[in-house]
Amino acid sequence: MKVLLVGSGGREHALAWRLSRCEGLEELHAAPGNPGIAALGHCHPMRAEDGEALLALARSLEIDLAVIGPEAPLVAGVADELRHAGVAVFGPGAAAARIEGSKAFAKDVMRAAGVPTAEPMTMARPPCVVKVDGLAAGKGVFVCRTQAELDAGLRAAASFRGPLVIEELLEGEELSVFALSDGTDVVPLPEARDYSRVGDGDTGPNTGGMGSYTPVHDAPDPRDLVDAIHKPVIEELARRGAPFVGCLYAGLMLTANGPRVLEFNCRFGDPETQAILARVDGDFLGALHAAASGDLGRVSLPFAEVAAVTVVLAAGSYPERGDSGTPIEGLDAPDALVFQAGTAVHGGRLVTNGGRILDVTATGPSVADARERAYAAVERISFAGMRFRSDIAAGVEAVSA
């Protein structure tokens, strides 16, 4: 099977790595890809949002399956453009991708589907959560426990375009749960816990994600969560004429009153995917193709009995600014996978080219073992200004897979 992977980040590198291990893969192409993906397939320099160019590329390469990684091209309707031209696509059309593209739309879908979520508030007062309605690259959510935090959150949110959503502040542990969907049937993937704030102890501003781990043993079975949360939402989207074909990602809060949905995303999460794919067994490529073909009902993907931990290495000024052109050293970690998220090659050397630069992922028989191996690999890597959290998966040392 010839596959076109759309995107250029660490999530896409992880997808490329997992797809490259599938027996059914004949050729792997990426647009635009990155230097890490280039080691696994062929990269083509074009924008992920350029549906016309992607369609021309897919036709010229006789692509059997397009896999769209990032949310922006999905919300923009790139999957529709490819699908309407006869290309099999793993990724929702624009109508279904609104589940991420508009938080107000997602709230309406959840109400209709009977899925529990945070209650909306008619006015902003602490404690509350302020959310940018549209896409914000993981940086549009502001948790406000005090009036000062609310004032700062409203100022920060005003820098994004579009309306705001104000809702109650839920307390508990967060959980990420993914499911593959063909518009009707669903296949759950392993659960993960991610770390969205930039600093140790969950301090500082929200980011696109600073690390993750799986499994999460204090969490409900992901199969049960998918039945209760993902399936009703997918059924409601289908009822509205917007079948969801792709990966539906639910960000949950495990409250004292049960799981509540914080948000839905229309694609694989980043950096949870990097850890989760280390645990996915079976024919992953076949499952994505089955979802794109409306034939997921007979597919199952077992979870490997291992743990995985991902640590994100970011630029020194992230999330305010990224970095470019700084040489990177030490990627030859023997006991870890190093997925490239924001890199480039200049003068034959690998250099920084973004905010989140690398995603270091390691596996082991327990979360503690995986964590130790991941941080051992982190210590081998260096670039000027490198920052990372030192507490990813801390406190779960006794957890085994």
Backbone hydrogen bonds in HBPLUS format (Angstrom, degrees):
<---DONOR---> <-ACCEPTOR-->    atom                        ^
c    i                          cat <-CA-CA->   ^        H-A-AA   ^      H-
h    n   atom  resd res      DA  || num        DHA   H-A  angle D-A-AA Bond
n    s   type  num  typ     dist DA aas  dist angle  dist       angle   num
A0026-GLU N   A0001-MET O   2.77 MM  25  4.88 172.9  1.78 129.4 130.5     1
A0027-GLU N   A0001-MET O   3.42 MM  26  6.67 157.5  2.47 125.8 128.4     2
A0064-ASP N   A0002-LYS O   2.80 MM  62  5.15 150.1  1.89 133.7 143.8     3
A0065-LEU N   A0002-LYS O   3.18 MM  63  6.56 144.3  2.31 158.4 161.7     4
A0003-VAL N   A0027-GLU O   2.93 MM  24  6.23 168.0  1.94 159.1 160.3     5
A0029-HIS N   A0003-VAL O   2.81 MM  26  6.03 157.2  1.86 160.4 168.1     6
A0004-LEU N   A0065-LEU O   2.88 MM  61  6.30 158.7  1.93 152.6 158.9     7
A0067-VAL N   A0004-LEU O   2.79 MM  63  6.16 160.7  1.83 157.3 162.6     8
A0005-LEU N   A0029-HIS O   2.72 MM  24  6.06 167.5  1.74 150.0 152.5     9
A0031-ALA N   A0005-LEU O   2.91 MM  26  6.38 149.2  2.01 154.2 159.9    10
A0006-VAL N   A0067-VAL O   2.83 MM  61  6.10 169.0  1.84 157.0 159.8    11
A0069-GLY N   A0006-VAL O   2.94 MM  63  5.75 163.4  1.97 149.0 154.6    12
A0007-GLY N   A0031-ALA O   2.92 MM  24  5.94 158.7  1.97 124.6 131.7    13
A0033-GLY N   A0007-GLY O   3.02 MM  26  5.84 146.9  2.14 138.4 144.3    14
A0013-HIS N   A0009-GLY O   3.00 MM   4  6.34 149.8  2.09 145.0 154.1    15
A0014-ALA N   A0010-GLY O   2.93 MM   4  6.17 156.6  1.98 148.3 154.2    16
A0015-LEU N   A0011-ARG O   2.89 MM   4  6.22 155.4  1.95 148.9 156.2    17
A0016-ALA N   A0012-GLU O   2.81 MM   4  6.00 158.6  1.85 147.0 153.2    18
A0017-TRP N   A0013-HIS O   2.86 MM   4  6.10 155.7  1.92 146.5 153.2    19
A0018-ARG N   A0014-ALA O   2.98 MM   4  6.23 163.1  2.01 150.6 154.4    20
A0019-LEU N   A0015-LEU O   2.84 MM   4  6.01 165.9  1.86 154.9 159.2    21
A0020-SER N   A0016-ALA O   2.88 MM   4  5.94 149.2  1.98 144.6 153.0    22
A0021-ARG N   A0018-ARG O   3.16 MM   3  5.40 150.6  2.25 103.6 112.3    23
A0022-CYS N   A0019-LEU O   3.03 MM   3  5.34 166.1  2.05 115.1 118.3    24
A0025-LEU N   A0022-CYS O   3.21 MM   3  5.76 170.0  2.22 118.2 121.0    25
A0042-HIS N   A0028-LEU O   2.93 MM  14  6.37 160.7  1.96 151.8 154.2    26
A0030-ALA N   A0042-HIS O   2.79 MM  12  6.15 147.6  1.89 159.0 161.4    27
A0044-HIS N   A0030-ALA O   2.80 MM  14  6.12 145.6  1.92 156.6 168.2    28
A0038-ALA N   A0034-ASN O   2.91 MM   4  6.13 149.0  2.01 155.7 165.9    29
A0039-ALA N   A0036-GLY O   3.23 MM   3  5.55 147.9  2.34 102.8 111.5    30
A0040-LEU N   A0037-ILE O   2.83 MM   3  5.26 158.1  1.87 114.5 122.1    31
A0041-GLY N   A0037-ILE O   3.03 MM   4  6.26 131.6  2.27 149.9 164.1    32
A0046-MET N   A0044-HIS O   2.89 MM   2  6.01 115.1  2.32 119.1 103.0    33
A0050-ASP N   A0047-ARG O   3.18 MM   3  5.34 163.7  2.21 107.4 112.4    34
A0051-GLY N   A0049-GLU O   3.10 MM   2  5.83 122.4  2.45 109.1  93.3    35
A0054-LEU N   A0050-ASP O   2.99 MM   4  6.22 160.5  2.03 155.2 161.6    36
A0055-LEU N   A0051-GLY O   2.87 MM   4  6.00 154.6  1.93 148.4 154.8    37
A0056-ALA N   A0052-GLU O   3.09 MM   4  6.34 158.6  2.14 144.7 150.2    38
A0057-LEU N   A0053-ALA O   2.95 MM   4  6.18 154.9  2.01 146.1 153.2    39
A0058-ALA N   A0054-LEU O   2.83 MM   4  6.04 162.6  1.86 150.3 155.1    40
A0059-ARG N   A0055-LEU O   2.96 MM   4  6.16 157.6  2.01 149.5 155.1    41
A0060-SER N   A0056-ALA O   2.98 MM   4  6.15 159.2  2.02 145.0 151.0    42
A0061-LEU N   A0057-LEU O   2.98 MM   4  6.13 149.5  2.08 152.0 159.5    43
A0063-ILE N   A0058-ALA O   2.99 MM   5  5.04 168.8  2.01 148.0 151.7    44
A0062-GLU N   A0059-ARG O   3.24 MM   3  4.99 150.1  2.33  95.2 104.1    45
A0066-ALA N   A0088-ALA O   2.86 MM  22  6.25 160.5  1.90 154.5 160.8    46
A0090-PHE N   A0066-ALA O   2.75 MM  24  6.13 165.5  1.77 168.7 173.5    47
A0068-ILE N   A0090-PHE O   3.24 MM  22  6.45 167.0  2.25 161.4 163.6    48
A0074-LEU N   A0071-GLU O   3.08 MM   3  5.13 117.2  2.49  98.9 115.1    49
A0075-VAL N   A0071-GLU O   2.87 MM   4  6.08 168.3  1.88 169.1 170.9    50
A0076-ALA N   A0072-ALA O   2.98 MM   4  6.09 145.8  2.10 144.7 154.9    51
A0078-VAL N   A0073-PRO O   2.92 MM   5  5.37 165.7  1.95 165.7 161.4    52
A0077-GLY N   A0074-LEU O   3.07 MM   3  5.26 156.4  2.13 104.1 111.6    53
A0081-GLU N   A0077-GLY O   3.16 MM   4  6.51 158.2  2.21 151.3 156.4    54
A0082-LEU N   A0078-VAL O   3.08 MM   4  6.39 162.3  2.12 156.0 159.5    55
A0083-ARG N   A0079-ALA O   2.82 MM   4  5.88 166.0  1.84 151.8 156.7    56
A0084-HIS N   A0080-ASP O   2.82 MM   4  5.83 165.7  1.84 154.0 157.5    57
A0085-ALA N   A0082-LEU O   3.09 MM   3  5.27 137.8  2.28  99.9 112.1    58
A0087-VAL N   A0082-LEU O   3.07 MM   5  5.35 161.4  2.10 146.8 141.2    59
A0086-GLY N   A0083-ARG O   2.97 MM   3  5.19 162.4  2.00 111.5 114.9    60
A0091-GLY N   A0245-VAL O   3.11 MM 154  5.55 123.5  2.44 121.8 129.3    61
A0097-ALA N   A0093-GLY O   2.87 MM   4  6.00 153.7  1.93 154.8 163.6    62
A0099-ILE N   A0096-ALA O   3.15 MM   3  6.09 172.3  2.16 123.6 125.9    63
A0100-GLU N   A0097-ALA O   2.98 MM   3  5.79 163.5  2.01 122.2 126.2    64
A0101-GLY N   A0097-ALA O   3.01 MM   4  6.20 164.2  2.04 140.1 145.0    65
A0102-SER N   A0098-ARG O   2.91 MM   4  5.37 149.3  2.01 140.3 138.5    66
A0106-ALA N   A0102-SER O   3.01 MM   4  6.35 158.9  2.06 147.6 153.6    67
A0103-LYS N   A0133-ASP O   2.91 MM  30  4.93 151.7  1.99 130.4 139.7    68
A0107-LYS N   A0103-LYS O   2.94 MM   4  6.16 154.1  2.01 145.2 151.4    69
A0108-ASP N   A0104-ALA O   3.10 MM   4  6.36 155.4  2.16 145.5 151.7    70
A0109-VAL N   A0105-PHE O   2.94 MM   4  6.27 157.1  2.00 154.1 160.4    71
A0110-MET N   A0106-ALA O   2.91 MM   4  6.15 162.4  1.94 152.1 156.8    72
A0111-ARG N   A0107-LYS O   2.93 MM   4  6.16 158.5  1.98 150.0 155.6    73
A0112-ALA N   A0108-ASP O   3.07 MM   4  6.28 163.1  2.10 146.9 151.2    74
A0113-ALA N   A0109-VAL O   2.89 MM   4  6.07 145.5  2.01 146.4 156.8    75
A0114-GLY N   A0110-MET O   2.89 MM   4  5.88 117.0  2.29 140.8 155.0    76
A0115-VAL N   A0110-MET O   2.99 MM   5  4.99 159.5  2.03 144.0 146.3    77
A0114-GLY N   A0111-ARG O   3.29 MM   3  5.19 149.4  2.39  96.0 104.9    78
A0261-VAL N   A0116-PRO O   2.96 MM 145  6.31 168.9  1.97 138.5 140.0    79
A0168-GLU N   A0119-GLU O   2.84 MM  49  5.56 160.4  1.88 163.3 169.6    80
A0121-MET N   A0166-ILE O   2.90 MM  45  5.49 160.3  1.94 137.9 134.9    81
A0128-CYS N   A0144-CYS O   2.91 MM  16  5.39 155.1  1.97 146.6 154.7    82
A0144-CYS N   A0128-CYS O   2.93 MM  16  5.39 164.1  1.96 167.4 167.2    83
A0129-VAL N   A0167-GLU O   2.86 MM  38  5.37 151.4  1.95 157.3 161.3    84
A0167-GLU N   A0129-VAL O   3.07 MM  38  5.37 160.4  2.10 149.2 155.4    85
A0130-VAL N   A0142-PHE O   2.92 MM  12  5.07 167.2  1.93 149.2 150.2    86
A0142-PHE N   A0130-VAL O   2.81 MM  12  5.07 156.3  1.86 154.7 161.1    87
A0131-LYS N   A0165-VAL O   2.84 MM  34  5.05 157.0  1.90 153.4 159.5    88
A0165-VAL N   A0131-LYS O   2.78 MM  34  5.05 159.4  1.82 150.7 157.0    89
A0132-VAL N   A0140-GLY O   2.84 MM   8  5.10 155.8  1.90 149.0 156.1    90
A0133-ASP N   A0163-PRO O   3.07 MM  30  5.70 164.4  2.10 154.1 150.6    91
A0139-LYS N   A0136-ALA O   2.92 MM   3  5.42 162.2  1.95 118.3 124.2    92
A0150-LEU N   A0146-THR O   2.94 MM   4  6.21 150.4  2.02 145.4 154.4    93
A0151-ASP N   A0147-GLN O   2.86 MM   4  6.10 160.8  1.89 151.9 156.3    94
A0152-ALA N   A0148-ALA O   3.02 MM   4  6.24 161.2  2.06 146.5 151.5    95
A0153-GLY N   A0149-GLU O   2.79 MM   4  5.91 153.9  1.86 143.5 151.6    96
A0154-LEU N   A0150-LEU O   2.89 MM   4  6.06 160.4  1.93 153.2 157.1    97
A0155-ARG N   A0151-ASP O   3.11 MM   4  6.32 154.1  2.18 141.8 148.9    98
A0156-ALA N   A0152-ALA O   2.95 MM   4  6.18 162.4  1.98 150.0 154.7    99
A0157-ALA N   A0153-GLY O   2.83 MM   4  5.96 159.2  1.88 148.6 154.9   100
A0158-ALA N   A0154-LEU O   3.03 MM   4  6.09 138.4  2.21 136.8 146.7   101
A0159-SER N   A0156-ALA O   3.14 MM   3  5.64 159.0  2.19 110.7 117.0   102
A0160-PHE N   A0157-ALA O   3.05 MM   3  5.66 163.9  2.08 116.6 121.7   103
A0254-LEU N   A0173-GLU O   2.78 MM  81  5.28 172.4  1.79 153.2 155.9   104
A0175-LEU N   A0252-LEU O   2.93 MM  77  5.07 147.1  2.04 137.4 139.9   105
A0252-LEU N   A0175-LEU O   2.76 MM  77  5.07 176.6  1.76 166.5 165.4   106
A0176-SER N   A0192-ALA O   2.80 MM  16  5.20 170.3  1.81 165.6 163.3   107
A0192-ALA N   A0176-SER O   3.03 MM  16  5.20 151.9  2.11 148.1 154.1   108
A0177-VAL N   A0250-ALA O   3.03 MM  73  5.32 163.2  2.06 150.0 155.4   109
A0250-ALA N   A0177-VAL O   2.88 MM  73  5.32 172.2  1.89 159.9 158.4   110
A0189-LEU N   A0178-PHE O   3.06 MM  11  5.48 156.7  2.12 148.1 141.9   111
A0179-ALA N   A0248-LEU O   3.01 MM  69  5.43 136.7  2.21 139.1 152.1   112
A0248-LEU N   A0179-ALA O   2.93 MM  69  5.43 158.3  1.98 164.5 161.1   113
A0180-LEU N   A0187-VAL O   2.84 MM   7  5.05 158.9  1.88 152.4 148.0   114
A0187-VAL N   A0180-LEU O   2.86 MM   7  5.05 148.4  1.96 139.8 147.2   115
A0181-SER N   A0246-GLY O   2.81 MM  65  5.39 146.2  1.92 157.8 167.8   116
A0246-GLY N   A0181-SER O   3.00 MM  65  5.39 147.2  2.11 134.8 144.4   117
A0182-ASP N   A0185-ASP O   3.23 MM   3  5.82 152.6  2.31 150.9 157.4   118
A0193-ARG N   A0213-TYR O   2.98 MM  20  5.57 155.4  2.04 155.4 163.4   119
A0213-TYR N   A0193-ARG O   2.97 MM  20  5.57 141.7  2.12 144.7 156.7   120
A0195-TYR N   A0211-GLY O   2.98 MM  16  5.39 142.2  2.12 152.4 149.5   121
A0210-MET N   A0195-TYR O   2.73 MM  15  5.46 173.0  1.74 167.6 170.0   122
A0207-THR N   A0196-SER O   2.76 MM  11  5.41 138.5  1.93 142.0 153.7   123
A0198-VAL N   A0205-PRO O   3.10 MM   7  6.02 149.3  2.20 158.2 164.6   124
A0199-GLY N   A0203-THR O   2.83 MM   4  4.74 154.1  1.90 160.1 151.3   125
A0203-THR N   A0199-GLY O   3.27 MM   4  4.74 159.0  2.31 111.6 116.9   126
A0312-VAL N   A0210-MET O   3.13 MM 102  4.91 164.9  2.16 128.4 124.6   127
A0212-SER N   A0310-THR O   2.99 MM  98  5.17 150.4  2.08 135.9 141.5   128
A0310-THR N   A0212-SER O   2.84 MM  98  5.17 169.2  1.85 152.5 153.8   129
A0214-THR N   A0308-ALA O   3.01 MM  94  5.45 150.4  2.10 155.6 160.5   130
A0308-ALA N   A0214-THR O   2.77 MM  94  5.45 160.8  1.81 169.1 172.2   131
A0219-ALA N   A0216-VAL O   3.21 MM   3  5.70 154.7  2.28 119.7 121.6   132
A0224-ASP N   A0221-ASP O   3.00 MM   3  5.42 123.9  2.32 109.1 122.2   133
A0225-LEU N   A0221-ASP O   3.14 MM   4  6.52 158.4  2.19 152.3 158.8   134
A0226-VAL N   A0222-PRO O   2.88 MM   4  6.03 159.1  1.93 149.6 154.5   135
A0227-ASP N   A0223-ARG O   3.12 MM   4  6.32 154.9  2.18 141.2 147.7   136
A0228-ALA N   A0224-ASP O   3.05 MM   4  6.29 151.2  2.14 146.0 153.5   137
A0229-ILE N   A0225-LEU O   2.81 MM   4  5.79 144.9  1.94 151.2 160.3   138
A0231-LYS N   A0226-VAL O   2.99 MM   5  6.22 167.2  2.00 174.9 172.0   139
A0234-ILE N   A0230-HIS O   2.88 MM   4  6.11 163.4  1.91 162.5 167.7   140
A0235-GLU N   A0231-LYS O   2.90 MM   4  6.08 156.4  1.96 154.1 160.7   141
A0236-GLU N   A0232-PRO O   2.95 MM   4  6.13 150.6  2.04 140.5 148.3   142
A0237-LEU N   A0233-VAL O   2.89 MM   4  6.16 159.2  1.94 152.1 157.4   143
A0238-ALA N   A0234-ILE O   3.02 MM   4  6.18 157.2  2.07 143.3 149.4   144
A0239-ARG N   A0235-GLU O   2.94 MM   4  6.17 151.2  2.03 142.4 150.5   145
A0240-ARG N   A0236-GLU O   3.07 MM   4  6.36 138.3  2.25 140.9 151.5   146
A0240-ARG N   A0237-LEU O   3.11 MM   3  5.09 127.1  2.41  93.8 107.5   147
A0242-ALA N   A0237-LEU O   2.84 MM   5  5.09 159.0  1.88 153.3 148.9   148
A0241-GLY N   A0238-ALA O   2.95 MM   3  5.05 159.3  1.99 108.6 113.2   149
A0249-TYR N   A0265-ASN O   2.97 MM  16  4.93 178.5  1.97 150.8 150.4   150
A0265-ASN N   A0249-TYR O   2.76 MM  16  4.93 154.5  1.83 146.5 154.0   151
A0251-GLY N   A0263-GLU O   2.87 MM  12  5.24 174.4  1.87 161.0 162.3   152
A0262-LEU N   A0251-GLY O   2.68 MM  11  5.41 162.0  1.72 156.4 161.8   153
A0263-GLU N   A0251-GLY O   3.32 MM  12  5.24 154.2  2.39 135.3 139.0   154
A0253-MET N   A0260-ARG O   2.77 MM   7  5.23 155.8  1.83 155.2 163.6   155
A0260-ARG N   A0253-MET O   2.88 MM   7  5.23 148.9  1.98 143.2 153.6   156
A0255-THR N   A0258-GLY O   3.22 MM   3  5.10 144.1  2.35 122.9 120.1   157
A0258-GLY N   A0255-THR O   3.07 MM   3  5.10 160.4  2.11 111.4 111.3   158
A0273-THR N   A0269-GLY O   3.19 MM   4  5.60 154.9  2.26 121.1 126.7   159
A0275-ALA N   A0272-GLU O   3.04 MM   3  5.48 128.4  2.32 109.0 121.3   160
A0276-ILE N   A0272-GLU O   2.86 MM   4  6.06 173.8  1.87 162.7 164.9   161
A0277-LEU N   A0273-THR O   2.93 MM   4  5.80 172.9  1.93 152.0 153.6   162
A0278-ALA N   A0275-ALA O   3.15 MM   3  5.49 141.7  2.30 105.5 116.2   163
A0279-ARG N   A0276-ILE O   2.83 MM   3  5.40 159.4  1.87 117.7 124.8   164
A0304-ALA N   A0279-ARG O   2.65 MM  25  4.83 173.2  1.65 151.2 153.3   165
A0281-ASP N   A0302-PRO O   2.91 MM  21  5.27 166.4  1.93 164.5 160.9   166
A0287-ALA N   A0283-ASP O   2.98 MM   4  6.26 146.2  2.10 145.2 154.7   167
A0288-LEU N   A0284-PHE O   3.03 MM   4  6.38 157.3  2.09 152.4 157.5   168
A0289-HIS N   A0285-LEU O   2.98 MM   4  6.23 162.8  2.01 154.4 159.2   169
A0290-ALA N   A0286-GLY O   2.87 MM   4  6.00 151.8  1.95 141.7 150.1   170
A0291-ALA N   A0287-ALA O   2.95 MM   4  6.19 153.0  2.03 145.9 152.6   171
A0292-ALA N   A0288-LEU O   3.02 MM   4  6.29 159.7  2.06 146.8 152.1   172
A0293-SER N   A0289-HIS O   2.93 MM   4  6.07 130.8  2.18 139.0 152.6   173
A0295-ASP N   A0290-ALA O   2.76 MM   5  4.79 171.2  1.77 153.3 150.4   174
A0294-GLY N   A0291-ALA O   3.24 MM   3  5.23 164.9  2.27 103.7 108.2   175
A0299-VAL N   A0296-LEU O   3.04 MM   3  5.29 168.0  2.06 120.3 121.7   176
A0307-ALA N   A0364-GLY O   2.83 MM  57  5.39 172.8  1.84 169.6 171.5   177
A0364-GLY N   A0307-ALA O   3.03 MM  57  5.39 141.8  2.18 140.5 144.9   178
A0309-VAL N   A0362-ALA O   2.96 MM  53  5.60 156.7  2.01 159.1 166.8   179
A0362-ALA N   A0309-VAL O   2.99 MM  53  5.60 155.9  2.05 153.7 160.2   180
A0311-VAL N   A0360-VAL O   2.80 MM  49  5.13 156.6  1.85 144.3 150.8   181
A0360-VAL N   A0311-VAL O   2.85 MM  49  5.13 163.2  1.87 155.5 149.7   182
A0313-LEU N   A0358-LEU O   2.82 MM  45  5.10 169.9  1.83 149.0 152.0   183
A0357-ILE N   A0313-LEU O   2.82 MM  44  5.72 145.2  1.94 145.2 156.5   184
A0358-LEU N   A0313-LEU O   3.14 MM  45  5.10 161.1  2.18 139.9 145.6   185
A0314-ALA N   A0387-ARG O   2.86 MM  73  5.26 173.6  1.86 164.1 163.2   186
A0387-ARG N   A0314-ALA O   2.96 MM  73  5.26 161.1  2.00 146.6 149.9   187
A0315-ALA N   A0355-GLY O   2.77 MM  40  5.32 159.8  1.81 162.1 168.2   188
A0318-TYR N   A0315-ALA O   3.11 MM   3  5.26 166.0  2.13 111.7 115.6   189
A0320-GLU N   A0317-SER O   2.93 MM   3  5.79 114.5  2.38 140.4 144.4   190
A0321-ARG N   A0317-SER O   2.97 MM   4  5.20 162.0  2.01 118.5 123.7   191
A0323-ASP N   A0354-GLY O   2.80 MM  31  5.41 155.2  1.86 134.1 136.8   192
A0354-GLY N   A0323-ASP O   2.87 MM  31  5.41 150.7  1.96 160.4 159.8   193
A0325-GLY N   A0352-THR O   2.84 MM  27  5.31 148.8  1.94 147.9 138.8   194
A0352-THR N   A0326-THR O   2.86 MM  26  5.18 146.2  1.97 132.7 142.2   195
A0328-ILE N   A0350-LEU O   2.98 MM  22  5.80 154.7  2.05 156.5 150.9   196
A0329-GLU N   A0382-SER O   2.89 MM  53  5.28 163.4  1.92 158.5 163.5   197
A0382-SER N   A0329-GLU O   2.96 MM  53  5.28 155.8  2.02 140.5 142.4   198
A0337-LEU N   A0361-THR O   2.68 MM  24  5.05 170.4  1.69 162.2 163.8   199
A0361-THR N   A0337-LEU O   2.78 MM  24  5.05 174.7  1.78 161.3 163.0   200
A0339-PHE N   A0359-ASP O   2.88 MM  20  4.96 163.6  1.91 150.3 144.9   201
A0359-ASP N   A0339-PHE O   2.78 MM  20  4.96 153.6  1.84 150.4 156.3   202
A0341-ALA N   A0357-ILE O   2.82 MM  16  4.96 161.2  1.86 138.0 137.8   203
A0342-GLY N   A0357-ILE O   2.99 MM  15  4.18 165.3  2.02 115.9 115.7   204
A0353-ASN N   A0342-GLY O   2.71 MM  11  4.73 137.9  1.89 133.1 123.5   205
A0344-ALA N   A0351-VAL O   2.94 MM   7  5.38 143.2  2.08 146.4 150.7   206
A0351-VAL N   A0344-ALA O   2.79 MM   7  5.38 167.2  1.81 156.8 159.3   207
A0346-HIS N   A0349-ARG O   2.91 MM   3  5.37 153.5  1.98 158.5 157.9   208
A0349-ARG N   A0346-HIS O   3.01 MM   3  5.37 164.4  2.04 114.6 119.7   209
A0401-ALA N   A0365-PRO O   3.06 MM  36  5.92 176.8  2.06 144.5 145.1   210
A0370-ALA N   A0366-SER O   2.99 MM   4  6.27 168.6  2.01 155.0 157.9   211
A0367-VAL N   A0399-VAL O   2.98 MM  32  5.74 149.9  2.07 143.2 152.7   212
A0371-ARG N   A0367-VAL O   2.82 MM   4  5.94 157.9  1.87 149.4 156.0   213
A0372-GLU N   A0368-ALA O   2.97 MM   4  6.17 159.5  2.01 148.0 153.2   214
A0373-ARG N   A0369-ASP O   3.05 MM   4  6.31 162.1  2.09 152.2 156.5   215
A0374-ALA N   A0370-ALA O   2.92 MM   4  6.11 156.5  1.98 148.6 155.6   216
A0375-TYR N   A0371-ARG O   3.00 MM   4  6.21 170.3  2.01 156.4 158.0   217
A0376-ALA N   A0372-GLU O   2.97 MM   4  6.08 143.8  2.11 140.5 151.0   218
A0377-ALA N   A0373-ARG O   3.04 MM   4  6.28 150.9  2.13 143.7 150.4   219
A0378-VAL N   A0374-ALA O   2.96 MM   4  6.29 150.5  2.05 144.3 153.3   220
A0379-GLU N   A0375-TYR O   3.10 MM   4  6.28 150.3  2.19 141.1 146.9   221
A0380-ARG N   A0377-ALA O   3.01 MM   3  5.30 146.0  2.13 105.9 116.0   222
A0381-ILE N   A0378-VAL O   3.07 MM   3  5.34 147.0  2.18 107.3 116.9   223
A0386-MET N   A0383-PHE O   3.04 MM   3  5.59 153.6  2.12 147.5 144.7   224
A0394-ALA N   A0391-ASP O   3.16 MM   3  4.99 165.6  2.18 117.9 115.5   225
A0399-VAL N   A0396-VAL O   3.05 MM   3  5.51 165.2  2.07 118.2 122.8   226
